[in-house]
Amino acid sequence: MNLYWGDLHNHCGISYGFGSLKNALSIAEKHLDFCCITGHAMWPDIYEKTADTQFVVDFHRRGFQKLHDHWEEVRETVNRYNTENLVTFQSYEMHSSKWGDHHFVSPDANFPLIYRSSPGELIQDCGCSAIAVPHHIGYTPGYRGIDWDGFTPSISPVVEVYSKHGCSMRADGPFPYYHDMGPLDPRNTVSEGLKRGFRFSFVGSTDHHAGFPGSYGDGLAGVWAKGKTRRDLFEAIRKGHTYAVTGDRILCQMYLNDSMMGDTITADKREITITARGDAPLSAILLRKNGLLAASKVFDSASIADIKTSAEKQHYILRLEMGWSSSEELYHWEGRLQAKNGKLLRVQPYWRGRNALSPRYKEADAADHTNALRNSFHYDNHCSDFECDTLRNPSTLQPQTSAFVFEVQGDSNTEIILDINGFHHEIPLWELLSYGFSNHVLPWHSHAYLMHTAYTAQSCSGTLVFSDMPELEQDIYQAEVIQTNGCRAFLSPIYARRA
């Protein structure tokens, strides 16, 4: 099994939204394994048009009509981008006050755009392999939150548990809902659905509305699949071999005996193993059984510090972050990082795209170019060349920075050489393990970059092992991995029946 990363739910200008379809797909090609570009298609029970609602109703209907008028072209373009490099799925979305919002995902090249009054009817009548994925489920029942009374696991094997709307795992969980659609309702959480006995798995996706699939910090889906094809990935998603991450691509596995996340197993003797490897030090691995904490492993800062002092040849994680400033204009970064007397093993970009959620977006006239950003990288064993565009942070609590993570193999003789936008740094790797550094390109309210304090890959990895016996006729085991930088992974449950 291989781990693949993708975004099953994001929007652009094919309906209402911003950015061109081709640009969105080109962005996905640069840093994702699979994606959907989702068109807004329908709202069967949209509220009555009045003086107060006229703008919103008309705005939605114009977007729906735009997708309808261009569906053949959209579908053809999505199929054309389905290659060995990037797997694309056909997708569109249904709003619903009653059922909650769902996006449909299909591996079928001829997936039709049809109109029905419920997700179940559409899946039944579309004539293709397809699933309906509930998203931002935590909104108020009857106000586009999920309807657990009408939930059907057979058509919705996965639920989107995290996106730019927030996290719907539990009422007291991280990443609250602050979108203008309203707060997280405790009745519409993932934990409530599991408590009711439903079987489903977890995915994350961005729900980005400006054509930037995989925008960092907005959610991604990890899928364990046999291969990187539409068929293999879709089958793995249907089986629930998936999990959600909020930011960093934390590599996670969970097994109960020989069964993995998303599986159902019959066993009385149960050995649960959870492994994680991230791009920042781990803070904790949590295992919940039937909604309650059953086991945990906490990684304290002292043990991390002890590991960091080692100068033996091993793997290290470096993070270069760029952005800041008070300027509304895009700023372009170009640079090179070299590992002298060491080896560069991996480069992971964490790019953010411009957010544009409002239908009154002030740059709508340039909508097709909203996220036409110059982002790229390549590397060999010793050197990486990279570039990206960044924007100012919307507020002091909302980051819009982008970053690159570099995994380096080295020892006490390894030196990191960084050239970026005319600045040159040479610093021993062992010194970066003690502290990082920042620099500004101008004297005042300037664009800036930050080389974070480096860590050993060992401090970014961990394992939790737990032995257990049955409690209920069917017990539900789910795990959560937390990094010190706040990024999390929500692992799909394993459903264990009593033998």
N, C-alpha and C positions, 0 to 999 in steps of 0.2 A: 504494500500500500504506500502511496505517495501523498504528501500534503500539498494542496493547491490553494491559492488565495484569490478571492474575487469579491465582486460587488454585484449582488443580485437585484439591486433596487436603486437606481438613480435616474435623474431626469435631465432633459436639455430642451432645446427649442422646438422639438417635434410636436409638442402640444403646447401647454403653457410651461414656461421655463426659459432658460437662456443658454446660449451656446449652440454651435452647430453639431449635428449628429456625427459628422466625419471627424471633427476635432475631438469629441468625447471618445470615440473609438480609438483614435490615434493616441490619446492620453492613456487609455486602458492598455494598449499594446506595450507601452513603455514600462509598466510596473505591476501588471496583474496577469494572472493565469486565465481568468474567465470573467465575464461580466454580462449584465443585461443593461440595455438602455431602455428605460420604461416610459412609455407614453401614457399620459392621463387620457382615459378613454370614455368614462361614463360615471354618472351618479344617478342611479335609477330613482332614488327617493329624495332628490334634492329639494330643499325647502322652497316654498312659494316665493315668487318674485314680488317684492313690495318696494316702496320707496327706499327702505333701509337696506334691502338685500339686492337691489337691482345690479349694482356694480359687480358684486361677487358672483351672482348667478350668471350674468352675461359673460363675465371673464372666464368662468369654467366652461360654459357652452361653446365659446369661441375656441378654446383650447381643444375640447373634444372634437369639434368639427375639423380643426386643422389636422389632427391625427387621422381622422376618417378619410379626409381628402387625399392624404399622402401615404396611406398605409402600405400600398404596394411598393412604393419607392423606399420607405423606411425598412420594410421587411427584406427587400433585396439588398440594401446596403449592409444591414446587420449580417446577412448570410455571406456577403462578400468578405467581410472581416473575420469570418470564422476560419482560422488557420491553425497550423501547428503551434504558432506562437501565442495566439489568443483564442480561447473558445468563447463564442458568443451564443446567447440564447435569445429567443423571441420573447417579448414581454410587453404587457400593458397593464393599466391599473383601473380598478373599480373603487370609487368612493361609495360609502353607504352609511347612512345614519344608523340604520338598524344593525347591520352585520359587522360594522367596522370596515376599515379600508383593507383591501387585499391587492396584491400584484400577482399576476399570472406569469408563470415561467414555463416555457416549452422548448424542448430540443428539436421540435419539428420545423423544418424550413418553411412549411406552408401554413403555419399557425394562423387561423383566420381571426379577423377582428369582428366579433359578434357581440350583440347586446342582449343581456339577460337581467333579471331582477335580483339575482343572488349569485354568490360565487359558486355554489353547488350546481345551479342550473347551467352556468357557463361552462364549467368543467365537464358536465355530462353531455352537453350539446356541441362542444367545439370539434369533436371528431379527431382529436390529437392527444398524444401524451402531454399532460400538463398538470401543474399543481397550482394551488392558490395559497399564497403566503400572507398571513395576517401581519400587518405592521403597525407601528406606534399603537399597540393594543391597549395601552394604559389610559387612554382618554375615557371620559365619562360614558357609561352605557347609554346608547341612544344618541350620542354626540360624537360618533365616529370612533368610539372605543369598541373593543371586541365584544361580541355577544357569546359568552361561554355556553349559554343554553342552546345556541344553534351551531356550536363548533363541531366540525366533522374531521377527525384525524385522517381519514382515508384520502381526503382531497387536500389536506393541509398537514403533511408529515413534518414540516418545519415551521417555526414561528420566528419572526424577526424580533429579537429581544433587546437590541441596541441599535440606535441610529443617532443622527444629529438631533432628533426629538428628545432623546434621553434614554434611560434604562428602565425597562419594565419588569425586571426580575422579581422585585418585591417592594412593598410599600416603604420600607425603611432603607432601601438600597441606595447605591451611589448614583450620581448623574440624574438629578431630578428633572421633571418636565418644566420648561420655562417658555415654550413656544406659545404664541398667542391663541392656540387652540385650547389651552387650559392646562390644569394640573394633572398629575397622575392620580387616578382613582384607585383606592386599595382593592376594590372588587374586581379590577381588570388587570391583575398582575399575572405573571407566569406562575408564581407559587399558588395562586388561586386555581388556575387551570389544572395544575398537577394534583392539587388537593381534591379536585373533583373526579380524579381518576383518568383523565385524558393522557394519551401517550403521544408525545411529540418531541422533536429535537429543536436545537437552537441554531440560528444564524444571526450575524450582524450584517448590516449594509448601511450605506451612507444616507439614502434619501436626499442626496444632493440635488439641487434644482438648477445648477448652472453648468452642467456638462463636464464634471470632473469626477469620473468614477474612481473610487478608492481614496478620496480626499482624506488625508491623515487626521485621525481623531474622531471621525464621524462613523466608524464601524466597518468591519470586514467580516467575511465568512471564511473560515478554514474548512476545507473538505478533504477527508482521507478517501482517496479513490485509486482504482487500479491504473488508470491512465488519464491522459489529458485530452479527452475527446468529449463531445457532447453526450454520447451514450454513457460512457463511464462516469462522468461527473454527475449527470442527472440521476443515474441509478444510485450513486453514493448518497446524493441529497435525499432521494426517496427513502433510503434505508436509515437516514438520520445520522450518518457518519460525519457529523458537522459540529462546529462550535463557533462562538462569536468572540471577537476581540474588539476592544474599544479604541486601540491605537497601535502600539507595537505588535508586531507579528510574533506573538509568543507561541512557540512550538509546544503543543500539548498532546499527551496521550493518556487515556484512562482505560484500564482493563479490569474486568471482574472475571477472575479465572481466565478463560480464553476469549471472552466476549468484550467488544469495544463499545465506546460511547454510541448511543442510539440503539443498541441491541436489546433484545429481551432474552433472558436466560432462566432456566430452571435449575436451582442449586440450593442446597442447605449450607454447605461449607463454602465460604466466600472469601477470596483473597483479592482485595482491591489494590491496584497499583496506579498511581498518578505520577507522571513525569512532566516536567516543564523546563523549557530553555528559552530565555527571553533576551532582550537587548538592553536590559537594565537589571540591577540586582533584584532578586526575588524578596518580597516582603512576607508572603504567606501562601500556603496552599490549604484550602478549606474543603472538607468533604461533608456534604449534607446527606442525611438519610431521612426520607419522608419529611423534608422541610426543616429538620433540626440538625444542628451541628453535631456530627458524629466523631470527627477527628480533624486535627489541624497540625500543621507544621509551620512554625514561625521562624524566620531567618533574621536574627538580630544584627544590628550594625557592627557590633564588636567582632563577630565572626567574619563579616565582610572585610573589616579593616585588617584583620590578621592575614587573610588571603591576599590582600592587595600588596602587602609588603614583600611578597615572594618575588624574587628576580629570576626564577628558573624559567626555562623556555616553555612557554605555554600560549594559550590563546587569550587575547585581550579584546575588549569591546570599547571602541572610541565613537563618540557622537559629536558631529559638527552641526550646529544649529545657526540659522541665518534669518534675518528679518529686522524687526523693530522699526524705529524712526517715527516721525509724525507726518510724513508725506503720504498723500493719497495715491501717488503714482507708483507703478510697478518699478521695482529695483532689480537689476540683473546681477547675478553672482556668477563668476567663473573662477575655477580653481583646480589645483592639483594636490593630491596627498600622496606622499611616498613613504614607504617603510624601509629605511636604510638598515642593512644587516637584519632584515626580517622578511616576512612574507605576508602579502595581502591576500586573505582567503575569501573575503566576501564583502560586497557593498550593498547596502539596503537603503533605497531612497524613502524618505517619509515626507512627501510633498502635500501641501495644502492648496486647494483651489479657492478662488474668490467665491464667497457666499452671495447668493442673490435669491432670496425667498419671496420678497414682496412683489405682488403684481404691478406695483407702481415703481419698480426698480428704476433709478434715475438714469442708468445707462442703457435702457432698453433699446435705444436706437442703434447701439453697437452690439446687440445681443449675441450675434453669431461669433463675436470675437471676445466674449466675456472672459473665457479662460484659455485663450490662445497663448499659453505660457511657454517659455523656452526652458524646458526641463529635460535634461539628459545626463547620462553617465556611461562610462565604460572603464574597465580595469583589467590589469594583468596581475602577475604574482607580486609585483613590487610597487605599482603606481596606479592611481585612479584619477582620471580627468572628469570633471563634473561641472554642471551649470544648473541654475534654477532662477526663477523669478519669484520675488516675495512682495508682500503688502504689509502695511502697518497693522498693528493689533487693534481690533475694533474697540477694546477697552483694556483696562489693566488686568482684567480677569479673563479675557478671551484671546487666546493665542492665535496668530495667523502666520507663525514662523514655519519654515520648512527645515528639514534636516537630512543628513546622510549618516548612516551607521557603518563603521568600518570594523571588520574583524581581522585582527593582525596576529600572526604567530611571531613571537619574538622572545628576547631575553634582556639581560642588563646592558647588552651592547646595541640594542635596537634604538634607532633614532627616527622620530617622526618629523618629516619635512612638509610644511604646509605653505603653499602659495595661493593667495586668494585676493582678487581685486587689487593687485599691486602691492600687497603686504606679504612679507616673507618671515616664516618662523621655523626654527630648528630647535627641537626640544627632545631630550631623552625620554624614552617610553616610561622608564621608572619614575621620572618626575611627574608625568601626567597621571600616574597612579596616586600621587599625593594631592594634586590639585590641577584643575584646568585653568583656562584663561579666556578673557574676552577682549575685543578690540572694536573701536568705532572708526568708520571711514571718514567722518567729518567731525568738526569740533562740537556741534550743538544739535541735540535731538536727532542724532544721526542713525543711519542704518548701522547695524552692528552684527558681529558674529561671536559665537561662544563655542569654544572647544571644551566640552564637559570633562570633568574628572573621569579618567579611564577606570575600567574594572576588569578583573579577570572573568573569562567566560564561566569559570567554575562558580563565581558568586552569582551568576545570572541563571544558574541551573539548580534544580532540586527534585526530590522524590518523596512521596508520601506512600507508605504501605500500611494497610489496615485489614485485619482479619475480622470477620463478622459472621453472624448467624441470622436466620429469618426472624422477623418481628411480626409482619403482616402477611397475608396471602400473597401480596405483591409489594415489595419494597422498592423505593425509588432512590437511587444514588446519583447525586450530581455534584460537580466540583467547580471551584472558582480559584483562579490563580491571580495573585496581586503582585505587581512590581512596586519598587520604592518610588518610581516616578508617577504612580497613580494609574498606569495602564492595567487593564484587567482582561482576563479570558473567562468566559462562561461556557463550561463544557456540558454537552448534551447528556441527559440522564442515561443510565443503564437501569433497565427494569428487571428486577430479580423475583421470580416466583418461587414459592415454597415447593420443594420436591414431594 
